Amino acid sequence: MRSKVVLRAAICVLVFAFLFFCLQRLLMPKYTREAEEGRLTAEYYGSDKNHDVLFVGDCEVYENISPVTLWREYGISSYVRGSPQQLIWHSYYMLEDALRYETPKIVVFNVLSMKYGEPQNEAYNRLALDGMRFSSTKLKAIKASMKSEESLISYLFPILRFHSRWNELNSDDLKYMFRSTPQLSVGGYLMRVDTRPLNTDPPVGHQLMDYSFADICWEYLEKMRSLCEENGIQLVLMKAPTVAPYWYPEWESQIREYAEKHSLKYYNFLDHVETIGIDYTTDTYDEGQHLNVWGAEKLSAFFGKELAAIGAPDRRAEKDFAESWAKLCERYDAVKKYQLEILEQTGTITGFPVPE
């Protein structure tokens, strides 16, 4: 009799767990019709994990750095682990998570997020962290990122956060309930082929009360530097050549001082716009905030020469790398062709369209 009670209880628990799992899969945002960048974090796990260069940061890397260009020009195998408004603690834990799978020779961190000294927005936390595989690293990342009104358990069981999405569900929620959404990026890079020029002088920042970076930002930059040092990785700092948000000279001097103190390479590409060949009337799709594919290819070709000079190897003669990158190059060209066709037919691009 007792064994039957235990069996029934076990069956009830299993049924509840199965229904809970199914409901969570249904209600979790699929990021197919809006906030598409929410798919970026999870896409890393499907890559070949053979990257000699890993980029971490916000849209200043995932919309401005083309890994395919780095490969075609220099044979550099790279990946961009970016997410929208990726704060420095996000970047640190993205790196720590990646080191569970591979050890790159070079890690490039985009320094714009040093301006943020506290968590900014739950939505951006979700875009960065919901796609991260469960691990102790993810737990630490969640705890570091949560705003005061958020709860750890809602990240571990997202249904507790998204249970009210019933009235927002669409056909994609069913279509991708138990299968992956279409690949959005190419090596972590999000492409746009359209142009929206900067037709005015670049914006100038308003005066700040304090230009100092927060202690927590320095703390995580130190953690990133130490993590790289412990794993024999060269840490490189960069600032993308986009004109907004404004990058203050006072911020620049702090980064340069830190880089010099620790013998780190630092590239502020705002200082090299003319040499790179970037033209803000043709190479941006949103008035200089992000580069389009033509600008990203120029920046990547320029940066690739520097990365090769400091130790990023040329893998083009290695069969496994060549086969892997041939597929990525083919997809890159397909996405570019697809977007150009949309642009020709409609005159506009919305989001980051890719062929399924």
Buried (B, 14 or more C-beta within 10 A) or exposed (E): EEEEEEEEEEEEEEEEEEEEEEEBBBBBBBBBEEBBBBBBBBBBEEBBBBBBBBBBBBBBBBBBBBBBBBBBBBBBBBBBBBBBBBBBBBBBBBBBBBBEEBBBBBBBBBBBBBBBBEBBEBEBBBBBBBBBEEEEBBBBBBEBBBEEEBEEEBBEBBBEBBEEBEEEEEEBBEEBBEEEBEBBBBBBBBBBBBBBBBEEEBBEEEEEEEEEBBEBBBEBBEBBBEBBEEEEBBBBBBBBBBBBEEBBEEBBEBBEEBBEEBEBBBBBBBEBBEEBBBBBEEBBBBBBBBBBBBBBBBBBBBBBEBBBEEEBBBBBEBEEBBEBBEEBBEBBEEBBEBBBEBBEEEEEBEBBBBEE
